[in-house]
Amino acid sequence: MSTENAATFDCPECDVSAPSTSVPYDSLGYVVCPVCGYAATPAPERSSSAERSPSAGD
């Protein structure tokens, strides 16, 4: 019987590595680093709609 390595979470902020089963998630389901509190949320979309006139898409 072979043993599989568990998935791990690698924090981009503090370089901690932890088993993914021991890492908490926020209310939206995004991972939160147990050491530094880094939250892996998606980057906000950059929209240029404010620069365009309302009828530019029509």
Summary of the structure (lengths in Angstrom):
residues: 58
radius of gyration: 19.0
end to end distance: 61.7
largest distance: 63.9
contacts: 90
relative contact order: 0.18
helix: 5%
strand: 17%
